[in-house]
Amino acid sequence: MGPGMKRAAGLLLLLLAIPFPAAAGGRPTAQAARPLDDRVREFLDAQKGRWRQENVTETDGRLLHDLILERGYTRALEIGTSTGHSGIWQAWALSKTGGSLVTVEIEEFRHLAAVRNFKAAGLDPWIDARLGDAHTLVETLAGPFDFIFIDADQNWTPNYFRALLPKLAPGGCFAVHNVLSLGYMKGVREFLDEVRRLDVVETTVETSSGGGISLSFRKR
Ligand SMILES: C[S@@+](CC[C@H](N)C(=O)[O-])C[C@H]1O[C@@H](n2cnc3c(N)ncnc32)[C@H](O)[C@@H]1O
């Protein structure tokens, strides 16, 4: 190779080593500029079959998404983030209604994984992920909320309900995961008996979810 060719090859290597301007300059990369729907769909497709931390099924995630969208809910609270599967479905709907989600998880490794997943899906701007014990944390949340999803320590459900009913907006929904599959638990039975007796909420159980999701809508 002659000296001219050597100089050209050196210049080419130098150019290849310089980062692409969009990524280096902090401007949106092609990844970030993609429409949100595409980004969320791609993330969920890539994660299919890989949710292993007691996460909701895709059917249940979609059910939460559709309910939020149909009712136009904007102020959501989830107890039991785990690694974020249900949070992603809810936040996806909330990104369309102009709302946001507060989600609470007690296990640090799950909370951190959820935060990574929310970011990877592009939904982190719509999610306030809290690390802590929901037993005490719910008391500190101002509310009001119009969608509350309980998917944590189901025996504590009556206490979550009592603490959060005053913070549930009229027309809002208090949803509890797996009330059929976990119906043997004292707390779940106690919760269902209590809400069915109350005039202020109307309760149904959504059976298209394998484990059953109770939906208690606040009347006033
Ligand atoms: C069934 S998993 C939640 C799955 C999640 N909703 C999803 O679909 O990705 C229940 C989660 O609740 C959390 N949890 C249990 N007790 C809790 C508490 N007192 N406060 C906050 N989180 C709690 C558990 O650590 C666990 O990650």
The ligand as an SDF file (V2000), in Angstrom:
LIG
                    3D

 27 29  0  0  0  0  0  0  0  0999 V2000
  -48.2090  -10.3980   41.9130 C   0  0  0  0  0  0  0  0  0  0  0  0
  -46.8130   -9.3790   42.0480 S   0  0  0  0  0  0  0  0  0  0  0  0
  -47.2340   -7.9510   41.1090 C   0  0  0  0  0  0  0  0  0  0  0  0
  -47.1630   -8.1690   39.6070 C   0  0  0  0  0  0  0  0  0  0  0  0
  -47.2610   -6.8890   38.8140 C   0  0  0  0  0  0  0  0  0  0  0  0
  -48.4980   -6.2210   39.0570 N   0  0  0  0  0  0  0  0  0  0  0  0
  -47.0980   -7.1700   37.3380 C   0  0  0  0  0  0  0  0  0  0  0  0
  -48.0420   -7.5980   36.6930 O   0  0  0  0  0  0  0  0  0  0  0  0
  -46.0040   -6.9990   36.8130 O   0  0  0  0  0  0  0  0  0  0  0  0
  -46.9550   -8.7840   43.6830 C   0  0  0  0  0  0  0  0  0  0  0  0
  -45.8950   -7.7890   44.0870 C   0  0  0  0  0  0  0  0  0  0  0  0
  -46.3220   -7.1080   45.2600 O   0  0  0  0  0  0  0  0  0  0  0  0
  -45.1880   -6.8260   46.0400 C   0  0  0  0  0  0  0  0  0  0  0  0
  -45.6260   -6.5650   47.4200 N   0  0  0  0  0  0  0  0  0  0  0  0
  -46.0500   -7.4490   48.3550 C   0  0  0  0  0  0  0  0  0  0  0  0
  -46.3450   -6.8210   49.5000 N   0  0  0  0  0  0  0  0  0  0  0  0
  -46.1320   -5.5050   49.2890 C   0  0  0  0  0  0  0  0  0  0  0  0
  -46.2560   -4.3410   50.1090 C   0  0  0  0  0  0  0  0  0  0  0  0
  -46.6610   -4.4180   51.3690 N   0  0  0  0  0  0  0  0  0  0  0  0
  -45.9380   -3.1460   49.5600 N   0  0  0  0  0  0  0  0  0  0  0  0
  -45.5220   -3.0420   48.2700 C   0  0  0  0  0  0  0  0  0  0  0  0
  -45.3800   -4.1180   47.4590 N   0  0  0  0  0  0  0  0  0  0  0  0
  -45.6730   -5.3340   47.9550 C   0  0  0  0  0  0  0  0  0  0  0  0
  -44.3470   -8.0990   45.8960 C   0  0  0  0  0  0  0  0  0  0  0  0
  -43.0050   -7.8750   46.2380 O   0  0  0  0  0  0  0  0  0  0  0  0
  -44.5670   -8.4530   44.4330 C   0  0  0  0  0  0  0  0  0  0  0  0
  -43.5510   -7.9400   43.6010 O   0  0  0  0  0  0  0  0  0  0  0  0
  1  2  1  0
  2  3  1  0
  2 10  1  0
  3  4  1  0
  4  5  1  0
  5  6  1  0
  5  7  1  0
  7  8  2  0
  7  9  1  0
 10 11  1  0
 11 12  1  0
 11 26  1  0
 12 13  1  0
 13 14  1  0
 13 24  1  0
 14 15  1  0
 14 23  1  0
 15 16  2  0
 16 17  1  0
 17 18  1  0
 17 23  2  0
 18 19  1  0
 18 20  2  0
 20 21  1  0
 21 22  2  0
 22 23  1  0
 24 25  1  0
 24 26  1  0
 26 27  1  0
M  CHG  2   2   1   9  -1
M  END
$$$$
